[in-house]
Amino acid sequence: MYKRQALIAAGTPACTVVGKTSTLHVTQVVRTTLDENLKMIEESVAFLASAGREVLYDAEHFFDGYRADAAYALETLKAAQRGGARVLVLCETNGGGLPWDVEEVVRLICRELRHPIGIHAHDDTGCGVANSLAAVRGGARHVQGTINGFGERCGNANLSVIVPNLELKLGYRALAPGKLAEVTELSRFVADVANVAHDSHMAYVGRSAFAHKGGIHVAAMRRHADSYQHIAPEAVGNVMRVVVSELSGRGAVLSKAEELGVSMSEGADLETLNEIKAAEARGLSFESAEASVALMLVRRAAGYSPPFQVLDYQAQVGKRQGTETFAEGMVKVQVGGQVLHTVADANGPVSALDAALRKALAPMYPAVEQMRLADYKVRILDGTDGTSAITRVLIDSRDEHGSWGTVGASTNIIEASMHALIDSIEYGLLKSRVSVAADPTAGPNRGQRPDSYPGSSTESPAEAR
C-alpha cells in the first residue's frame, strides 16, 4: 500500500506497474499463490486508476511465462485490464526471444484481448530493435526502450534506431512533425550526459552510418547520392561523409576536398591519395582522424603556410628522491619570424609537451586556449615487436564549436603523440579562423596580425599520459 501511495504522491499523470506473469516467478520468486498474484495485479492497477492516473501495466517475463503457461499469462493481463490499465505491455525481460515468435504471440494477444498492447524488449540476443518492430507488426502500438539502448546486461531496445524505423520504414507517426531530424542530436547528447563514447556505427545516428570509403562506393555516390544510402541522412539529422583510407580511390579524395571546400591543383588528388596509402602502410589510420586528412589536403593548396612550425621538442620523465614522478616538456616553435622556446611540466610527457606548445602559441593565437584534449588513445600495431613495435596515437580534441580527430604513428610513442598533437592544434586554428566548409585554404591569420586572432580562455587542456 505504501508504494502505491508513493506513486500518487509523485504527482505524475501516468504510472507504470510491474507484475509477474510467469508462474515460476510467482511461486518461486514472489512466493505467493497464483490467485493472490492475480488479486495484487488487479487491486494495484485499480487503486492508481481510481486516483485518476493513466496506468501502464508491464507484464514482466511475459513471453517466458506465456511459453510455460499461456492460460495463466493471459489471466494476468486480464486482471490488469479489469483494474483499468490503459496499456498492457508485454515484457521480453530476459531478452531471449526472436522476432517471429514475438510477432506471433503479440498478434494472438491482440486478437484475444482487443486492448492496447505494448512491447518492452531487451537486447540479449541482439534482437531488441527487431523484436520491437515485430511486435508492432503483430499489433502493438506502444513501444518502450531507451535512447542508445542503454540498460542492464546487453541493454534495452534502442529507441534511437526504433523511432526512425517506425517512421521511415513502417510508416507510423512516432514523433511530432519535424522532430525526427533531431534524433541524431538527442542520441549524441544522451551519450555525452552518460559520459560514454557515442557508438559511431549505430544505425541512423552513428557518425559512420552514412560514411563511405570504398572506391566503388564513393564513385557511385559522386554520381547519385542515393546509390549507397537507404535514406537521406538529413531525415534523422545526420550527414553523409567520405572517409579517406587505404581502400579509397581518387574520387574519395576529391569528395573530401569538396566537403572541406579545398581547391586542388591538377594531380594533387593522386598525390594526396598516394601519401595517404603510404602513411597507412606505416601504421596511420585516418578513419577516426579526418582532421589529419583535411590538413593533408590543405597543405597542398597553393599559397598555404602553416600557422606555426615545431623546430625542436624534448620530453623528460623521472623521479627525484623524496618526490613524486615528474614530467617536463620543452618545445621550440617558429611563428612567422619569431622563434619561441617554452618549457612546461605536467603529470605525463604528452601532457607536458601539450602544455609547452600551448604556452608558446597562446600569446600569438589566443584561440589555442579554447582547445582541449578530449581523448588520447594508444594502439600497439604489432605486439610481437615488443618495445620496437609501431605505436599509433589518436587524439580527439574539442573546442566550443565541436570536436576533431588526428593521428600519428611511430616506433617512438612521444614522436607519434607529437605528430597527432601538432595536427590537432594546426587544424583547430584553421577551424577557429573560418569554418572548414567555407575556405580553409585561406589559412589562419591570412592578412591579419597574429594578436588579432579570435579566442578566449575557457578550459585547460586535458591531461594525457
N, C-alpha and C positions, 0 to 999 in steps of 0.2 A: 504494500500500500504506500509506503514512504517513497519508493521510486516513482510510482505513478504521480504522486503529488509533486515531486520534484520536477517532473516533466511539465506539469501545469504551471508551476511557479516560474519556469524558464520563459514563459510568455511567447513561445514560438507558435506560429499559426499551424504548423504541421509537426507531427510526432511520429517517429518510427518505433515500432515494437518488434522485437526479435523473439520468435517462438520456435519450439522444437517440432520437427516434422518426422524425424527418424525415430522409430521405436527403440533402436539401440541407444540413442541419446536420452530418450525419455526415461527408460528403465535403468540404464547403467550410469549415465552422467548426472541427470537431474535427480534420479532415484525416486520417481513418483509413479503413479499408475497412469495408464493410457487415458482413462476417463478424467482423472484430475488434471492432466495436461490440457485436454480439450477445454475444460472449465476455466483454467487460468488464462488461456488464449482469449476466449470469448469475453470474460469479465474485464481483462486488461484493456482490450480494444474498446469495449463498451464504455468504460469509465472515461477514457480520453475523448471518445466521440461525443459523449453526453456533455462534456465541458466545451464543446464547440471546436475541437481540434480536428484537423484533417489527419486521418490515421493511415499510415503506410505499414502494412504488415509484412515483415521479412520472414519468410518460411525457411529457416536455416536448414542446411543439408537436405534440401527438398529432393533433389534428383537421386541422391543415395537412398533417402527414405522411400521414395516412390518405387525404386527398384526392389527394395526389401519388402515393402508392404504398401502397394498402391492404394488400397482402400483406406488405410489409416491416414496416409499422407493427404489424401483428398479430404478426409474428415477434418484435419487441422485447418485446411483452407476454408472449409465451410463454417467452422467455428469463428474464424476471424471475420468472415463475411457476415455472419449473424450479428457479430458485435458492432458492425458498422465500418469496417475498414474500407477506405476508398480504393486502394490498390493492393492487390495480393502479389508480393514479389517472390518469385521462385529463385532461391539462392543455390548456386552451384558452388557451395562453400569450399569443398576440397579441391576444386579446380581440375577434377579428373575426367570431366565429360568431353564428348566430341560433338561437333556441330549437328550432325544428322540425328543423333539421339536427343539433343536438346530441342531441336526444332519439332521433332515428333511428339515429345512429351508436352511441350508448350501448346502445340496445336490441340492435343487431346484435352488439356486442362481448359483452354479457352472454349472449346466446344461444350464441355461438361458444365462449366460454371456460368458462362455468359457474364463475366465480370472483368473489369480492367485488370490486366495481368502485367507484371514487370519481371525483369531479369537482373540478377546480381551475379556476375561471373568473376572467377579468379583465373589466373594465368598459368597454373601449374603444368598444363600440357602445351602451353604456348598458344592456346586457343581462346583466350579471354575475349578478344575482339570478335573472332569468328563465331563463338558461341552466343555472344550478344546479338550479332546480326542475324544469326539463325533463329534466335528466339523472336526477333521482330518479324521475320518471315513466317514464324509459326503463329503470330497474332499478338505478341507482347507490344505494348505501347508505352512502356515506362522502362528506362534503362539506367541502371546505377553503375558507377565506375569512378575513377579518379583521373585527374589531369596527369598525363605522362605515365599512367598505370602504377603510380606509387602505391605500395601496400605491403602487407606481410608476405613472407615466403617469396614466391615469384611475382607477386604483385597482383593488382586488380585489373579489371578490364580498362583499357586505355581510352578515355574519352577524347583525347586529342586526335585519335585515329577513328574512333567510332562515329563521332559527330560528322566529320567530312564524308565518311562512307554513307551515313544515313541521308545526308542532303544531296550529295553529288552522284551517288551510285544507286540508292534505293528510292530517291525522290520524295523523302519525307522532310517536313519542316521541323528542325530541331532547335533552331535559334531564331531570334528576331531578324528580320531582313537586314542584310548588310553586316551582320555580326560574324559570319563565317570567316571573313577576311581578317579577323582579329585572333583567330585560333593559334597561329604561329607565335604571335607576340605573347599571348597568355601562357602557352606551353613553356616558352623560354623564361618568362617572368617567374613561374612557379619553380622551375629548376634553380633559378638564382636565389629565390627565397629559401629553398630547401638546402642551398649550398652544395649542390651536386652538379656535375658536368652534364649539360644537355646532350642527349643522345643524338649525334649528328646523323645517324642512319634511321631515325624514326620516320615512319611513313608520314607523308604530307607536310609535317612541320620541322623535320630534321634539316640541318644545313646541307646535307648531301642528298636530300630527297629529290632534288631536281638538278644535281650536279652531273656533268658529262665530261669524260676524259678520253674514251676510246676514239681513235682516229675516225673510224666509220661513223660512230655516233655523232661526233661533232660536225663532220662534213654534212651529214643529213640535217642536223639541227640548223646549220647555217642556211640551208635551203628552205626548210619549213620547220617552225618551232614545235609543231605537234608530232613530228616524226618519231621522237623518242620520249614523249611525255604524255601520260594518261589524262592529265588535266592541265589547265593553265595554272602555274604556281601562284599567281596573284589571287586566285579564288580563295586561297586559305592564308593569304598574307605572306607567302614565301616568295623566293626569287630563283630564277634559273641562273646557274653559274657554270663556267667552264673550268675544269681542274686540269692543270698542265702537269704532265708526268712523263715517265719513260714510255708510256703507251700512247702518247699523243702524237698527232701529226701537225703539219704546218697550220691547218685550219684551226686547231686548238689555240695555237699561239696568236693567230690573227684575231680570233674571237676574244681572247683575253685582252689583247691590246685595245680592241674596240670597246670592251666592257670598261676598261680603265681610261679610255679617252686618249690613248697614246698613239701618235702618228709614227709609223715605222717606215724607214727608208727601204728601198728595194733590196731584197736579200736578207734583211735584218731578221725576218721571221725564221728563216732556216738557220741563221747563225745562233739565234736565241734557242731554238729547239735543240741544236747540237750541244750548246752549252748546258742545257737542262739535262739532256741524256747523259752527258759526261759527268755532270755533278751527281746525278742519281747513281751512276756506276761507282762513284767514290763514297756513296753512303748517304747522300742527302735525300730527303723525301719532301716533295712540295705540296702534297695533298692537303696538309694542315698548315701550310706555310705560304699562303698566297701573297703575303706582303713581300717575301723574298723573290717571288716570280715577278711581281709588279716592279721591283727595283731592277731586276734584270732587263726588263723592257724599257724602263725609264732611263736607265744608264746608257742605253744605246741610242736614245733620242738625241738629235743634233742640238748642240749647244748646252746640254745638261752639265752642270757642275755640282758635285755633292756639297752639302752644307758644311761638312767637316771631313777631316781625314785623320785617322788614328795613326800616328807615326811609330810610337813605341808603347808597350804596356808591360806590366810586371805584377804578379800576384805572389804574396808571401804569406804562408800559414805556419804557425808554430805555437809553442807553449813555453813560457818562461817559468822558471822555478817560483812556486808560490802564487802563480797567477793562472787565470783561465786561458784556454786556447784563444789565439788572436788571428785575425786575417787582415792583411793590408794590401790595397791595390794602388798602383801608380799608372797614370796614363799621360802621354804627351800627344796633344791634339793640335792640328793646324786648322784654323778657321780664317779663311781669306789670307791675309798677310801676317796673321798673328800665330804664334806658337804658344800654347798654354800647357803648363806642366802642373798636374794636381795629384794629390795623394788623399786617400780616404780609407777608413777602416770600417769593418763590419764583422759579423759572426761567420762569414763564409767568403771564399775567394771571389766567387762570381758577384756576390752582393757588394763586395769591396770595390771591384772593378766597375760595377754599375754605378756605385756612389761617386767614384772618382771621375768617371766620364760625365755624369750629370753635373758634377761640381764645376767641371771645366766649361761645359756648354751652357749652363743655365744663365750666366750673365749675358751671353750673346743671344741665346734663344730661350726666353722665359717659358715658352710652351713645353719645354722639357720637364718642367716641374709638374705638369699635369699628367704626364705619362707614368705608369707604374707597371711593374712586372706582375701579371695576374697568375701565371703558372710557369713552372720550369720543369721540363721533363727530359730525362736522360735515357737513351736506349743503347745497349751494347749490341752491336750488329753481328759479331762473331765471337761467341763465348770461348771457342777453342783457342783463341789467340791470347787469352789472359789479359794482362795489363797492356799488351800491344794491340788490342782489338780497336777497331774503329768505333768511335763513340758519336752518336747523333744526339744533338741537343735541340729541343724545340722550346721556344719561348713564346708564350702568349702575353701580349701587352694590352693595356687598356687606357683610355682617357675618357673624358666626359662625353665624347661623341661616339665611342664604340670600341671594338677590340680588333686585334690583328695578330697573325702568327708568323714567326720567322724561324729559320733553321740554320744550323751549322753542323759540320761533321769533320772529325779529325781523329788521329790516334791520341791526340792530347785534348783532354776534356776542357781545359782552360781556353785553348785556341778555338775549339768548336763553340764554346759558350760566347767568346768574344765576337765571332762571326755573326752569330744569331743576335747578339746584343746590339752590335753596330747597325745591322739591318733594321732592327726594331726601332731604334731611335731615328735613323735616317727616314724610314717610312713614316714614322709618327710626325716628323717635321713636315714632310710632304703633305701628309693628310691634314694637318692642322692649318697649313697655309692656304690650301684650296681643296675642295672635295676631289677625290681621285677621279670621279666620273667626269669632272669638268676639264681640267687641263693640267695633269701632274707634270707634264714636260716643262712647264714654266719654272718648276723648281722653287724651293722656299727662298724668300728674300730677293727674288729677282727684281731689281730696280728699287730695293728698299735697304735702309740701313739695318744691320742685324739687331740693334737695340729697339727697333720698332716692331719686331716680331711679336705677334699676339700670344698671350698665355698668362696664366696666373697660378700660383702655388695652391694646390688643393690637397694632394695626398703624397705621402712619402713612398719611395719605391718599396715593393715587397722584397723581403729577404729571400735570397737564393743561395743554395749551398752547392 
